[in-house]
Amino acid sequence: MPMLHTPKPRQFHYEPRFYDPKKEEWERKKAKYAMEQAAKERREEKTQVSADLAYFEQRVRDIDRKERQKKSKFSFSDLFRKKEMPTFNYKPRFGQNATEAPSEAGAATSEGEAIMQRMRSHKMRRRFDFDDEDYFEPADGKKIILYVGVVFLLLLWILL
């Protein structure tokens, strides 16, 4: 306890002349309601967009499934169909080249892409080498008979 009485420093207290506490409360409630209403509208819009997106994704899946089923049907004429070179329809969705067409082997942007492109083209060249003059020629009948004979002799040797 202090021995002498020391007065506390004066504190400043200001009441505004035009302050209306009811109006302030009303403004706070209006702002709160507006925020809730905006959030509700965003949720409804998001659900509408997701419903539309789900519908179109389902349609694309159905179309792809029908296409795959049509391609997967196997008939007797498919046994004698000529072998076709596969087609690749890859279009990048992300990155710089998303709007451009797929790049050629010489136009690869980075070293890694260039290496992968060379590997892909090399693999395709081995399987489907159109530059080779004998590529479209049928296999020699003598070779086929010789190979069948060798396989037959090996099977006889293994089984007996």
C-alpha positions in Angstrom: 0.0 0.0 0.0 1.3 3.3 -0.9 1.8 5.8 1.8 0.9 8.8 -0.3 -2.1 9.1 -2.5 -1.1 9.3 -6.1 -3.8 10.0 -8.6 -4.0 7.8 -11.7 -3.3 9.3 -15.0 -6.4 10.6 -16.7 -7.9 8.4 -19.4 -9.4 9.6 -22.6 -12.9 8.6 -23.2 -14.7 9.7 -26.4 -18.3 9.0 -27.3 -19.1 10.0 -30.9 -21.9 12.4 -31.5 -23.6 10.5 -34.3 -23.0 6.9 -33.1 -26.0 4.7 -33.3 -25.4 1.2 -31.7 -28.6 -0.2 -33.2 -27.5 0.9 -36.7 -24.0 -0.7 -36.2 -25.5 -4.0 -35.1 -27.8 -3.9 -38.2 -24.9 -3.2 -40.5 -23.0 -6.2 -39.0 -25.9 -8.5 -39.5 -26.4 -7.3 -43.1 -22.7 -8.0 -43.8 -22.9 -11.4 -42.2 -26.0 -12.4 -44.1 -24.5 -11.1 -47.4 -21.4 -13.3 -46.8 -23.5 -16.3 -46.0 -25.6 -15.7 -49.1 -22.6 -15.4 -51.4 -21.1 -18.6 -50.0 -24.4 -20.4 -50.5 -24.6 -19.1 -54.1 -21.0 -20.3 -54.8 -21.8 -23.8 -53.4 -24.9 -24.0 -55.6 -22.9 -22.9 -58.6 -20.2 -25.3 -57.9 -22.6 -28.2 -57.6 -24.3 -27.2 -60.8 -20.9 -27.1 -62.6 -19.9 -30.4 -61.1 -23.2 -31.9 -62.2 -22.7 -30.7 -65.8 -19.1 -31.8 -65.7 -20.1 -35.3 -64.5 -22.7 -35.6 -67.2 -20.2 -34.7 -70.0 -17.5 -37.0 -68.5 -20.0 -39.8 -68.5 -20.9 -39.1 -72.1 -17.3 -39.2 -73.1 -16.8 -42.5 -71.3 -19.8 -44.0 -73.0 -18.6 -42.9 -76.4 -15.1 -44.3 -75.7 -16.6 -47.6 -74.5 -18.8 -48.0 -77.6 -15.8 -47.3 -79.8 -13.6 -49.8 -78.0 -16.3 -52.4 -78.2 -16.7 -51.8 -81.9 -13.0 -52.2 -82.4 -12.7 -55.2 -80.2 -15.2 -57.3 -82.2 -13.3 -60.1 -83.9 -14.6 -61.7 -87.1 -13.4 -64.3 -89.5 -12.3 -61.7 -92.0 -10.0 -60.2 -89.4 -7.9 -63.4 -89.6 -6.9 -62.4 -93.1 -6.7 -58.7 -92.7 -3.4 -57.0 -93.6 -1.3 -55.8 -90.6 -1.7 -52.1 -90.1 0.7 -49.7 -88.6 -0.6 -48.3 -85.3 -1.6 -44.6 -85.1 -0.7 -42.4 -82.2 -3.0 -39.4 -81.5 -1.3 -38.0 -78.4 -1.9 -34.3 -77.8 -0.2 -32.9 -74.7 -2.7 -31.2 -72.3 -0.2 -29.5 -70.0 3.0 -27.4 -70.5 4.1 -25.0 -73.1 3.2 -27.1 -76.1 -0.3 -27.7 -75.0 -1.8 -25.7 -77.9 0.7 -26.7 -80.5 0.7 -30.0 -82.5 3.0 -32.8 -81.3 6.6 -32.1 -82.1 8.6 -34.0 -84.7 11.9 -35.8 -83.8 14.1 -32.9 -84.9 12.0 -30.3 -83.2 12.1 -31.7 -79.7 12.4 -28.9 -77.1 14.7 -30.4 -74.5 17.4 -33.0 -74.6 15.3 -35.6 -72.7 12.4 -35.2 -75.1 14.8 -35.6 -78.1 16.2 -38.8 -76.7 12.8 -40.2 -76.0 11.7 -39.3 -79.5 14.7 -41.0 -81.1 14.0 -44.1 -79.0 10.4 -44.2 -80.2 11.3 -43.6 -83.8 14.0 -46.3 -83.6 11.5 -48.8 -82.2 9.0 -48.0 -84.9 11.7 -48.3 -87.5 12.6 -51.8 -86.4 9.0 -53.0 -86.4 7.8 -51.2 -89.5 10.8 -50.4 -91.7 9.2 -49.1 -94.9 12.5 -48.1 -96.4 13.5 -51.8 -96.5 12.8 -53.1 -100.1 11.9 -56.6 -98.8 9.5 -55.4 -96.2 6.3 -55.9 -98.2 7.6 -59.1 -99.9 6.1 -62.3 -98.7 8.3 -64.8 -96.8 10.1 -67.3 -98.9 8.4 -70.7 -99.0 11.7 -72.6 -98.8 12.5 -70.8 -95.5 9.1 -71.7 -94.1 9.5 -75.4 -95.0 13.0 -75.4 -93.6 12.0 -73.8 -90.3 9.0 -76.2 -89.9 11.3 -79.1 -90.5 13.8 -78.0 -87.9 11.1 -77.5 -85.3 9.7 -80.9 -86.2 13.1 -82.6 -85.7 13.6 -80.8 -82.4 10.2 -81.9 -81.1 11.0 -85.5 -82.2 14.3 -85.3 -80.4 12.7 -83.9 -77.2 9.8 -86.3 -77.1 11.7 -89.5 -78.0 
